[in-house]
């Protein structure tokens, strides 16, 4: 019986990672569809007072609010939220693709937040017409995540905390860059799903984070989140394979599934590594910790420099 896996788009929404809307349909509009409210959803009105009751539709935005000291203003979260621990007691309102309008309105928010990606625009536009701020910034690169620290801080009136968090993240990233600068860069394949084999491609969030962590993405073509055949994987010859698959509680067996392909350097050298912490996929305030954790997976000899992984 085939193991139950989350689909790639659902996995990335659960992680707070942005992917194209081509991965989902149903009630959600196509991400490329024109909408007069798209720009407004990623901009802040400086004349409005700080948000006091916030509903978050994606885990990375929730984490950002808590990191800025505004966790007490979060009144509802997505179905996928799991960090920090305080979110476990908060009402669930669905996600960006399938938010419950009724559940959101019942919480009386003055702001609903997320990130750009697959969205149910109809629900968000209804909320806007009610006067609820809808804030969904683009966070598809490290620079955009750092910028979002400042904009989320402005949303909740915590600019000084935003500046402090921004400085801390800059420092954490600088420490990893310095540590990996002189190290050989292994060729890495980051795998999200097995059926089909879904991986991180060029221009994706994981591609950039892998580069910061001292790796070299083995995938150079095919879009940000391509699917590969085993023949293509063999041709790429990755030296490290990161098993980032989410199995809804089941243990991953990617290493076992690949064990017979002994010509793969990653298999030969026993470097098919489990990397299932959702933090590694979330473009949020734990960015520095995620890059450090990946650096230690790729370069375990740096433990003395960066400290042991948590």
C-alpha positions in Angstrom: 0.0 0.0 0.0 1.4 3.4 -1.0 2.3 5.7 1.9 0.0 8.7 2.4 2.0 11.8 1.5 1.0 15.5 1.5 0.9 16.8 -2.0 3.8 19.3 -2.8 1.5 22.4 -2.8 -0.1 21.4 0.5 3.3 20.6 2.0 4.6 24.0 1.1 1.6 25.8 2.4 1.9 23.9 5.7 5.5 25.0 5.9 4.7 28.6 4.9 6.7 28.3 1.7 5.3 30.0 -1.4 4.7 28.1 -4.6 2.8 28.9 -7.8 -1.0 28.4 -7.8 -0.7 25.9 -10.6 -0.4 23.3 -7.9 -4.0 23.9 -6.8 -7.4 24.8 -8.1 -10.9 24.4 -6.6 -12.1 27.6 -4.9 -8.8 29.4 -5.2 -8.2 31.7 -8.1 -5.1 31.1 -10.3 -2.2 33.0 -8.8 -1.5 34.7 -12.1 -5.1 36.0 -12.5 -5.3 39.8 -12.4 -6.9 41.3 -9.4 -7.1 45.0 -8.5 -6.5 44.1 -4.8 -3.2 42.3 -5.3 -1.1 45.3 -4.7 -3.2 46.4 -1.7 -2.7 43.0 -0.1 1.1 43.5 0.0 1.1 47.2 1.1 0.5 48.9 4.4 -1.5 52.0 5.1 0.8 54.1 7.4 -2.2 56.2 8.6 -3.9 53.2 10.3 -3.4 52.3 13.9 -1.4 49.1 14.7 -3.4 45.9 14.3 -4.7 44.5 17.6 -6.6 41.4 16.6 -4.8 39.4 13.9 -5.8 36.1 12.1 -2.9 34.4 10.4 -3.4 32.0 7.4 0.1 30.6 7.1 2.6 29.4 9.8 5.5 31.6 8.7 3.4 34.8 9.3 2.3 33.5 12.7 5.9 32.8 13.7 6.8 36.3 12.6 4.1 37.9 14.8 5.2 35.9 17.8 8.9 36.7 17.2 7.9 40.4 17.2 6.3 40.1 20.6 2.8 40.4 19.1 1.7 36.8 19.8 -1.0 38.1 22.3 -2.7 39.8 19.3 -3.0 36.6 17.2 -6.6 35.4 17.7 -6.7 32.7 15.0 -4.3 30.6 13.0 -4.2 28.3 10.0 -4.8 24.5 10.1 -1.1 24.0 9.6 0.3 26.1 12.5 2.5 24.2 15.0 5.0 26.8 16.3 5.4 28.4 18.8 3.7 26.1 21.3 1.2 28.8 22.2 -0.6 28.4 18.9 -2.0 25.0 19.8 -4.8 26.6 21.8 -5.8 29.1 19.2 -8.9 28.7 16.9 -8.2 27.2 13.5 -9.6 29.0 10.4 -8.3 26.9 7.5 -5.5 28.1 5.3 -4.8 30.5 2.4 -6.4 28.2 -0.2 -9.4 27.3 1.9 -10.0 29.9 4.7 -13.4 29.9 6.5 -14.9 33.3 6.1 -17.4 32.6 8.9 -14.7 31.4 11.3 -12.5 34.5 10.6 -15.3 37.0 11.0 -16.3 35.4 14.3 -12.9 36.3 15.7 -13.5 40.0 14.9 -10.0 40.6 13.4 -8.8 44.0 12.3 -6.1 42.3 10.2 -5.7 39.0 8.3 -2.2 38.1 7.3 -0.3 35.5 5.1 2.1 35.5 2.3 1.8 35.7 -1.5 1.0 32.4 -3.1 -2.2 30.3 -3.8 -5.0 32.3 -2.3 -8.8 32.3 -2.0 -9.1 35.9 -3.2 -12.9 35.9 -2.9 -12.7 35.5 0.9 -9.9 38.1 1.2 -11.8 40.6 -0.9 -14.9 40.2 1.2 -12.8 40.9 4.3 -11.4 44.0 2.7 -14.8 45.3 1.9 -15.6 44.9 5.6 -12.7 47.1 6.5 -10.3 44.3 7.6 -6.7 44.8 6.7 -5.4 42.0 4.4 -1.6 41.8 4.4 0.1 39.2 2.2 3.7 40.2 1.4 5.9 38.4 -1.0 8.5 36.3 0.8 10.1 34.2 -1.9 13.7 35.2 -1.2 15.9 35.8 1.8 15.9 39.5 1.1 12.1 39.6 0.9 11.9 37.7 4.3 14.2 40.3 5.9 12.0 43.1 4.4 8.9 41.4 5.7 10.3 41.6 9.3 10.1 45.4 9.0 6.6 45.4 7.4 5.1 43.0 9.9 6.7 45.1 12.6 5.0 48.2 11.2 1.7 46.4 11.0 1.6 45.7 14.7 3.5 48.8 15.8 6.6 47.0 17.0 9.3 48.8 14.8 12.0 48.6 17.4 11.5 44.9 17.9 11.5 44.5 14.1 14.8 46.3 13.9 16.3 44.1 16.6 15.0 40.9 14.9 16.3 42.1 11.5 19.8 42.7 13.0 19.8 39.3 14.7 18.9 37.5 11.5 21.6 39.4 9.6 24.1 38.3 12.2 23.1 34.7 12.1 23.3 34.5 8.3 26.7 36.3 8.3 28.0 33.7 10.8 27.0 30.8 8.6 28.4 32.5 5.4 31.7 32.9 7.2 31.8 29.3 8.4 31.1 27.7 5.0 33.1 30.2 2.9 36.2 28.0 2.5 34.4 24.6 2.6 33.8 22.4 -0.5 30.2 22.7 -1.7 28.5 19.3 -2.0 26.0 18.8 -4.8 22.6 18.5 -3.0 19.2 17.2 -4.0 16.3 18.4 -1.8 13.3 16.1 -2.0 9.8 17.1 -0.9 7.8 14.1 -2.1 8.3 10.6 -3.5 5.2 10.0 -5.7 6.3 11.8 -7.9 9.8 12.7 -6.8 9.3 16.4 -6.2 12.4 18.5 -5.6 13.7 22.0 -5.1 14.7 23.6 -8.4 16.6 26.8 -9.3 15.1 30.0 -8.0 13.1 28.3 -5.2 13.3 29.2 -1.5 15.2 26.0 -0.7 17.7 26.6 -3.5 18.7 29.9 -2.0 18.8 28.6 1.6 21.0 25.6 0.4 23.4 28.0 -1.2 23.7 30.1 2.0 24.3 26.8 3.9 27.2 25.9 1.7 25.6 23.5 -0.7 25.2 23.5 -4.5 21.7 22.5 -5.8 22.1 19.6 -8.1 18.9 20.7 -10.0 19.7 23.5 -12.5 16.6 23.4 -14.8 12.9 22.5 -14.8 11.4 25.3 -12.7 11.3 26.0 -9.0 9.6 22.8 -7.9 10.1 20.1 -10.7 9.4 16.4 -10.6 12.2 14.0 -11.5 12.4 10.4 -12.7 14.9 8.2 -11.0 16.9 8.2 -14.3 17.2 12.0 -14.0 18.4 11.7 -10.4 21.0 9.1 -11.4 22.2 11.5 -14.1 22.5 14.4 -11.6 24.6 12.3 -9.2 23.9 14.3 -6.0 26.5 13.9 -3.2 23.8 14.6 -0.5 20.1 13.9 -0.7 18.0 15.8 1.8 14.8 13.9 2.7 12.4 16.7 3.4 9.2 14.7 2.7 6.2 15.0 5.1 4.5 11.7 5.8 1.6 12.7 8.0 3.2 10.9 11.0 4.7 8.0 9.1 8.4 7.3 9.0 10.1 8.2 5.7 11.8 5.4 3.9 13.4 7.4 1.1 16.8 6.2 2.1 15.5 2.6 1.9 13.9 3.3 -1.5 17.1 4.6 -2.9 19.4 2.0 -1.3 19.7 -0.1 -4.4 21.0 2.8 -6.5 24.5 2.3 -5.2 26.1 4.4 -8.0 24.5 7.5 -6.5 27.3 9.2 -4.5 24.7 10.1 -1.7 23.7 6.5 -1.4 27.2 5.1 -1.6 28.4 7.5 1.1 25.3 7.1 3.3 24.4 10.8 2.9 20.6 10.4 2.3 19.8 12.6 5.3 16.5 13.2 7.0 15.7 16.9 7.1 12.0 17.0 8.0 11.8 20.0 10.4 9.2 22.4 8.9 11.4 25.3 10.0 13.7 24.4 7.1 11.0 25.3 4.6 9.5 28.4 6.3 10.5 31.9 5.2 10.1 33.4 8.6 11.9 34.5 11.7 13.7 31.2 12.2 15.6 31.7 8.9 19.0 32.0 10.6 18.4 28.8 12.6 17.3 27.0 9.5 20.3 27.9 7.5 22.6 27.0 10.4 20.9 23.6 10.7 21.3 22.9 7.0 24.9 24.0 7.1 25.5 21.4 9.9 23.8 18.7 7.8 26.0 19.5 4.8 29.2 20.2 6.8 29.1 18.3 10.1 32.7 19.2 10.7 31.5 22.8 11.4 29.9 21.7 14.7 32.8 23.3 16.7 32.3 26.5 14.8 28.5 26.8 14.6 27.6 24.6 17.6 25.6 21.4 17.6 22.3 21.2 15.9 19.3 21.4 18.3 
